[in-house]
Amino acid sequence: ESEAAALYSADTMGEYDEALRTALGQQKSGDCASSIRTLEGLLASRPEPPPGVQTVSYRSLAECYERKGEVDKAVYNYEQLGRLSHAEAPYADARIAELKKQQGAVAATPAPTITPVN
């Protein structure tokens, strides 16, 4: 089971329970596109979801975006996770550093030089 699900406590989620369970199930089954839609809708809901719901949502979003290769969106969601949860901040910071390192390695790879054929 994902670490995001381990943070999940049904007692504190209340009205957000069903959407959060759905999104985590979608992520677990590999359907990140649906999970992202569900979580972004959940985070946009009013009243604002409690911090516990936001924490699990941002972690799940970050993991899905990372899986999809959308580094900027993954980094943004890891930043939100670290801002919301001091307990999750070290994990979020480590993931951000790793993603930026990977992104830098890709950016630093020179394009192949095309040599004209005579």
Disulfide bonds with the S-S distance in Angstrom:
Cys32-Cys64 2.32
